[in-house]
Amino acid sequence: MNDLAGFSEWTLALLPRLFLYPGGLWLLAVILGLRFSVKGKGLMSPGALLSDFLRADLPALATAWAAVALLPVHGTTLLTFPTDRLALAGLLAVSFAFDFDRYSGSKADVITPRIRFTELAILTAVVVPVAGQTTLLDTNEGLSGWISLLAVLLGIAALAPQAANSLSLAMRLIGWLGLAAAPLWALPRLEDPWRVAVAYTILALTAAVAGRLSLSRIKPDWSMGVVCTLAALSLLTALLGP
């Protein structure tokens, strides 16, 4: 296979990922579900979506969308050249960098540091299992991977209220979850693509609902501290090995 044919095959395999699943229609449906879980019907209208899209930073939105589309989840079209964990985390980190200044504002000044550090802790939790792997495409992450998954779920719960008002943040949280859930997708009972899609959707929406329920009960700084602690524990577990 020459380079041009290989690129063409890779592009054709990417299209359904971009526009159907895990990007595209499925991604939009999960974002709508997240917004409904946190804010109710108020953010479900086409007008609200269009307003958020026009206010979004398009590079941040595009890089997060691309990262989700490239996620290695079962049931998607196989890519000729799979993307490793660090590359996908890098795309999400670039989206975060593009969106960095948009966290500030008259209504968000108080929560800006918490949002930034919590998402940085999520990034750390997603990447650290690599320290215990032999290759970047390895899905056998052991205990470190499960701790990272818990950290990401708690991070989504902590940031769900803000993600309901930010399309790019919502996309990144779904991307972080897809990366962290690698050990979950390796379970025998989740070999069916439909089960993976359902499990992925349920995980994201459950974390959002948990974030809404705990909003008035748990201090935001505590959530950030727990995510950071779990990320450090995941790193320690990965370094110590099996």
Phi, psi and chi 1 to 4 in degrees:
 res  aa     phi    psi   chi1   chi2   chi3   chi4
   1 MET       -  124.5 -179.0 -175.2  -63.4      -
   2 ASN   -80.1  172.7   58.0   46.0      -      -
   3 ASP   -62.6  -40.7  -67.2  -19.3      -      -
   4 LEU   -66.4  -43.3 -178.4   58.1      -      -
   5 ALA   -65.3  -39.7      -      -      -      -
   6 GLY   -63.8  -41.2      -      -      -      -
   7 PHE   -66.4  -39.7  178.1   74.5      -      -
   8 SER   -63.3  -43.0  -61.4      -      -      -
   9 GLU   -64.2  -41.2 -176.0  176.9  -21.2      -
  10 TRP   -63.3  -41.5 -175.2   86.2      -      -
  11 THR   -65.2  -44.0  -57.1      -      -      -
  12 LEU   -63.3  -36.1  -69.7  174.3      -      -
  13 ALA   -71.8  -26.1      -      -      -      -
  14 LEU   -77.9  -30.5  179.4   62.1      -      -
  15 LEU   -56.3  -51.0  -70.0  178.3      -      -
  16 PRO   -63.6  -28.8   19.9  -31.4      -      -
  17 ARG   -67.1  -38.9  -74.0  169.6  164.1  -94.2
  18 LEU   -70.4  -38.9  -83.7  172.5      -      -
  19 PHE  -108.6  -11.5  -62.1  106.6      -      -
  20 LEU  -120.2  -68.4  -64.3  176.7      -      -
  21 TYR  -157.0  133.7  172.0   76.8      -      -
  22 PRO   -84.2   -7.5   29.7  -34.5      -      -
  23 GLY   -89.8 -171.9      -      -      -      -
  24 GLY    70.0 -130.1      -      -      -      -
  25 LEU   -60.7  -44.6  -66.6  177.6      -      -
  26 TRP   -63.7  -43.1  177.3   84.2      -      -
  27 LEU   -61.0  -43.1  178.2   59.4      -      -
  28 LEU   -63.2  -40.7  177.3   60.8      -      -
  29 ALA   -63.7  -41.2      -      -      -      -
  30 VAL   -67.7  -38.9  175.1      -      -      -
  31 ILE   -63.8  -41.6  -70.7  175.8      -      -
  32 LEU   -62.4  -41.2  -72.1  174.3      -      -
  33 GLY   -64.0  -38.4      -      -      -      -
  34 LEU   -64.1  -44.6 -174.2  151.3      -      -
  35 ARG   -63.5  -40.9  -67.0  161.2   71.1   97.5
  36 PHE   -66.9  -39.6  178.1   76.3      -      -
  37 SER   -62.2  -33.6  -60.1      -      -      -
  38 VAL   -94.5  -42.4  176.5      -      -      -
  39 LYS  -115.6   -5.4  -61.5  -69.2 -174.3  178.6
  40 GLY    80.0 -153.9      -      -      -      -
  41 LYS   -75.8  -11.7  -63.4 -179.4  179.8  179.7
  42 GLY   -60.1  -29.6      -      -      -      -
  43 LEU  -106.7   15.0  -63.6  177.0      -      -
  44 MET   -94.1  -12.4  -63.5  -74.0  -72.3      -
  45 SER   -72.4  151.8   67.4      -      -      -
  46 PRO   -57.9  -34.1  -24.9   34.4      -      -
  47 GLY   -64.2  -41.7      -      -      -      -
  48 ALA   -66.3  -40.6      -      -      -      -
  49 LEU   -63.2  -45.1  -84.1  176.4      -      -
  50 LEU   -63.6  -40.5  179.4   60.0      -      -
  51 SER   -62.8  -43.2  175.3      -      -      -
  52 ASP   -66.6  -37.0  -72.9  -13.0      -      -
  53 PHE   -65.1  -41.8  179.1   78.7      -      -
  54 LEU   -68.8  -28.8  -66.6  175.8      -      -
  55 ARG   -85.9  -13.9  -71.6 -172.2  -67.5  108.0
  56 ALA   -73.3  154.7      -      -      -      -
  57 ASP   -81.4  112.0 -172.9  -78.9      -      -
  58 LEU   -61.5  -41.1  -67.5 -176.7      -      -
  59 PRO   -60.3  -39.5  -26.6   36.1      -      -
  60 ALA   -64.0  -40.8      -      -      -      -
  61 LEU   -66.5  -43.8 -154.3   61.4      -      -
  62 ALA   -67.2  -43.4      -      -      -      -
  63 THR   -69.0  -36.1   47.8      -      -      -
  64 ALA   -66.8  -41.4      -      -      -      -
  65 TRP   -62.1  -43.9  179.3   18.1      -      -
  66 ALA   -63.2  -40.6      -      -      -      -
  67 ALA   -62.8  -44.0      -      -      -      -
  68 VAL   -63.4  -40.9  173.6      -      -      -
  69 ALA   -63.6  -27.3      -      -      -      -
  70 LEU   -92.6    1.2  -69.8  168.6      -      -
  71 LEU   -59.3  139.7  -72.9  173.2      -      -
  72 PRO   -84.3   68.0   31.1  -33.8      -      -
  73 VAL  -103.2  148.8  -66.7      -      -      -
  74 HIS   -64.5  148.0  -66.1  -47.1      -      -
  75 GLY    92.0   -4.9      -      -      -      -
  76 THR   -94.8  160.1   55.8      -      -      -
  77 THR   -64.2  127.9  -53.0      -      -      -
  78 LEU   -68.4  135.5  -65.7  176.6      -      -
  79 LEU   -89.8  143.6  -65.8  173.6      -      -
  80 THR   -60.2  -38.5  -50.9      -      -      -
  81 PHE  -122.5   96.7  -51.7  103.1      -      -
  82 PRO   -63.9  151.4   22.8  -32.4      -      -
  83 THR   -97.6  131.1  -50.3      -      -      -
  84 ASP   -81.2  169.4   62.1   71.5      -      -
  85 ARG   -59.8  -43.7  174.0 -176.0  -70.7  -96.6
  86 LEU   -65.6  -36.7  -71.2 -176.6      -      -
  87 ALA   -66.2  -42.9      -      -      -      -
  88 LEU   -66.9  -42.9  -68.0  172.9      -      -
  89 ALA   -62.2  -35.1      -      -      -      -
  90 GLY   -63.6  -41.4      -      -      -      -
  91 LEU   -61.3  -44.3  -81.9  174.2      -      -
  92 LEU   -66.4  -35.4  -67.3  170.3      -      -
  93 ALA   -66.4  -37.6      -      -      -      -
  94 VAL   -64.0  -41.8  168.7      -      -      -
  95 SER   -59.9  -42.9  172.7      -      -      -
  96 PHE   -61.2  -40.6  172.0   68.0      -      -
  97 ALA   -65.0  -41.9      -      -      -      -
  98 PHE   -62.0  -35.5  -80.3  129.7      -      -
  99 ASP   -89.1   -0.9 -134.2    8.0      -      -
 100 PHE   -56.5  -48.1 -163.3   77.6      -      -
 101 ASP   -72.8  -20.0  -67.9  -24.7      -      -
 102 ARG   -76.6   -9.2  -63.5 -174.2   66.7   82.6
 103 TYR   -74.5  -17.4  -76.4  143.3      -      -
 104 SER   -86.9  162.1   61.2      -      -      -
 105 GLY   152.9  168.2      -      -      -      -
 106 SER   -61.4  -31.5   58.3      -      -      -
 107 LYS   -94.7   -7.1  -64.7 -177.8  179.3 -179.4
 108 ALA  -119.8    2.0      -      -      -      -
 109 ASP   -59.1  -36.6  -73.9  -23.4      -      -
 110 VAL   -68.6  -34.1  175.9      -      -      -
 111 ILE   -99.7   -4.2   62.2  172.7      -      -
 112 THR   -55.3  -50.3  -65.7      -      -      -
 113 PRO   -60.4  -39.6  -22.9   34.7      -      -
 114 ARG   -64.6  -43.7  176.3  176.2   62.5   84.1
 115 ILE   -62.9  -45.4  -62.6  175.2      -      -
 116 ARG   -62.5  -49.9  -71.8  173.0  174.9  171.0
 117 PHE   -70.1  -34.0  -76.2  116.9      -      -
 118 THR   -66.1  -42.3  -58.7      -      -      -
 119 GLU   -70.7  -33.4 -167.2  164.5    2.2      -
 120 LEU   -64.3  -36.8  -75.5  173.7      -      -
 121 ALA   -66.2  -37.4      -      -      -      -
 122 ILE   -63.8  -44.7  -67.1  174.1      -      -
 123 LEU   -57.0  -44.8  166.4   60.1      -      -
 124 THR   -62.1  -44.8  -56.0      -      -      -
 125 ALA   -62.0  -35.7      -      -      -      -
 126 VAL   -71.0  -36.5  167.2      -      -      -
 127 VAL   -84.8  -33.7  171.3      -      -      -
 128 VAL   -61.0  -29.1  -68.0      -      -      -
 129 PRO   -59.7  -19.8  -27.7   37.2      -      -
 130 VAL   -60.0  -27.5  174.2      -      -      -
 131 ALA   -61.7  -24.0      -      -      -      -
 132 GLY  -105.1   12.7      -      -      -      -
 133 GLN  -106.2  158.3  -64.0  177.1  -10.6      -
 134 THR   -88.7  -27.5   54.8      -      -      -
 135 THR  -137.8  160.7   69.5      -      -      -
 136 LEU   -73.2  -15.4  -65.7  178.5      -      -
 137 LEU   -98.1    3.9  -63.6  174.3      -      -
 138 ASP   -70.1  133.8 -170.4    3.2      -      -
 139 THR  -105.4    0.0   57.8      -      -      -
 140 ASN   -88.3   86.9 -176.0   19.6      -      -
 141 GLU   -99.3  -11.3  -59.6  173.0   -6.6      -
 142 GLY    64.4 -151.1      -      -      -      -
 143 LEU   -63.4  -34.5 -179.4   57.9      -      -
 144 SER   -58.2  -41.3  176.2      -      -      -
 145 GLY   -64.8  -38.9      -      -      -      -
 146 TRP   -69.2  -37.4  -69.4  104.3      -      -
 147 ILE   -65.3  -40.0  -63.9  173.9      -      -
 148 SER   -63.8  -40.2  -69.6      -      -      -
 149 LEU   -60.7  -43.6  174.9   57.6      -      -
 150 LEU   -62.2  -41.1  178.2   58.9      -      -
 151 ALA   -62.2  -42.3      -      -      -      -
 152 VAL   -67.1  -41.4  172.2      -      -      -
 153 LEU   -61.0  -43.0  -72.5  171.6      -      -
 154 LEU   -66.7  -35.9  -68.7  175.7      -      -
 155 GLY   -64.9  -40.3      -      -      -      -
 156 ILE   -62.5  -42.9  -67.4  174.4      -      -
 157 ALA   -61.1  -39.0      -      -      -      -
 158 ALA   -69.2  -34.3      -      -      -      -
 159 LEU  -101.3   -1.5  -62.8 -177.5      -      -
 160 ALA   -55.9  -42.5      -      -      -      -
 161 PRO   -59.1  -38.4  -26.2   36.5      -      -
 162 GLN   -75.3  -35.0  -72.1   73.5   41.5      -
 163 ALA   -65.6  -26.3      -      -      -      -
 164 ALA   -64.8  -20.8      -      -      -      -
 165 ASN  -109.8    6.7  -63.9  -60.6      -      -
 166 SER  -139.4  112.1  171.0      -      -      -
 167 LEU   -64.3  -41.3  -69.6  176.6      -      -
 168 SER   -67.8  -39.8   53.3      -      -      -
 169 LEU   -65.0  -41.8  176.1   57.3      -      -
 170 ALA   -61.2  -42.8      -      -      -      -
 171 MET   -62.5  -41.8  -76.3 -172.0 -175.7      -
 172 ARG   -64.7  -41.2  -77.7 -161.6  -56.9  -82.6
 173 LEU   -62.3  -39.1  -67.7 -177.3      -      -
 174 ILE   -66.4  -37.2  -65.0  169.9      -      -
 175 GLY   -66.4  -44.3      -      -      -      -
 176 TRP   -59.0  -41.8  -64.5  129.5      -      -
 177 LEU   -64.2  -42.7  177.4   58.8      -      -
 178 GLY   -61.7  -36.2      -      -      -      -
 179 LEU   -72.7  -44.4  -81.3  175.8      -      -
 180 ALA   -69.6  -23.4      -      -      -      -
 181 ALA   -84.3   10.8      -      -      -      -
 182 ALA   -52.7  -44.1      -      -      -      -
 183 PRO   -66.3  -26.7   20.8  -32.5      -      -
 184 LEU   -70.3  -40.2 -170.7   63.4      -      -
 185 TRP   -68.1  -18.6  -52.4  148.2      -      -
 186 ALA   -82.2   -7.5      -      -      -      -
 187 LEU   -66.9  141.5  -65.7  177.4      -      -
 188 PRO   -57.7  -37.0  -23.7   33.3      -      -
 189 ARG   -72.3  -10.0  -67.7 -171.8  177.8 -177.4
 190 LEU  -108.9   25.2  -73.8  178.4      -      -
 191 GLU   -72.4  -25.7  -69.1  178.2  -11.2      -
 192 ASP   -72.4  128.0 -172.4  -59.4      -      -
 193 PRO   -57.9  -37.6  -24.7   34.1      -      -
 194 TRP   -65.8  -38.1  -73.6  105.7      -      -
 195 ARG   -65.1  -37.1  -69.5 -176.2  179.9 -178.2
 196 VAL   -63.5  -46.1  172.3      -      -      -
 197 ALA   -61.7  -42.7      -      -      -      -
 198 VAL   -66.5  -44.4  170.3      -      -      -
 199 ALA   -62.7  -41.6      -      -      -      -
 200 TYR   -60.9  -46.6 -162.7  169.3      -      -
 201 THR   -63.2  -45.9  -54.6      -      -      -
 202 ILE   -63.3  -41.8  -69.1  175.4      -      -
 203 LEU   -59.4  -47.7  -82.9  176.3      -      -
 204 ALA   -63.6  -45.6      -      -      -      -
 205 LEU   -73.1  -35.0  -63.4 -175.0      -      -
 206 THR   -64.0  -41.9  -60.1      -      -      -
 207 ALA   -62.9  -38.2      -      -      -      -
 208 ALA   -66.3  -43.4      -      -      -      -
 209 VAL   -62.5  -41.7  171.4      -      -      -
 210 ALA   -60.7  -38.5      -      -      -      -
 211 GLY   -63.8  -38.9      -      -      -      -
 212 ARG   -68.1  -42.8  178.3  179.8 -178.4  177.1
 213 LEU   -68.6  -32.0  -65.6  177.0      -      -
 214 SER   -93.5   -0.2   63.8      -      -      -
 215 LEU   -57.7  -41.0 -174.9   61.0      -      -
 216 SER   -96.2    0.9   59.6      -      -      -
 217 ARG  -111.4  -27.9  -62.3  177.8  177.8   86.2
 218 ILE  -118.5  131.7  -60.2  177.4      -      -
 219 LYS   -66.9  136.6  -67.8 -177.0  178.0 -179.4
 220 PRO   -55.7  -38.3  -25.3   34.5      -      -
 221 ASP   -64.1  -31.3  -70.4  -19.2      -      -
 222 TRP   -65.5  -43.4  -68.2    0.9      -      -
 223 SER   -60.0  -44.9  -60.1      -      -      -
 224 MET   -61.2  -42.1 -178.0 -177.0   67.5      -
 225 GLY   -64.6  -38.7      -      -      -      -
 226 VAL   -67.6  -42.3  170.5      -      -      -
 227 VAL   -62.8  -42.9  175.1      -      -      -
 228 CYS   -63.6  -41.4  -68.4      -      -      -
 229 THR   -64.3  -43.5  -58.9      -      -      -
 230 LEU   -65.8  -36.8  -72.5  173.3      -      -
 231 ALA   -62.8  -42.4      -      -      -      -
 232 ALA   -65.7  -39.8      -      -      -      -
 233 LEU   -65.3  -38.4 -179.2   59.7      -      -
 234 SER   -63.0  -41.9  177.5      -      -      -
 235 LEU   -62.7  -45.2  175.2   58.9      -      -
 236 LEU   -61.5  -41.9  179.7   62.5      -      -
 237 THR   -64.2  -40.9  -54.1      -      -      -
 238 ALA   -65.9  -38.9      -      -      -      -
 239 LEU   -70.3  -36.5  -68.7  174.9      -      -
 240 LEU   -72.5  -27.5  -68.6  176.6      -      -
 241 GLY    75.8 -178.5      -      -      -      -
 242 PRO   -67.5      -   24.6  -33.1      -      -
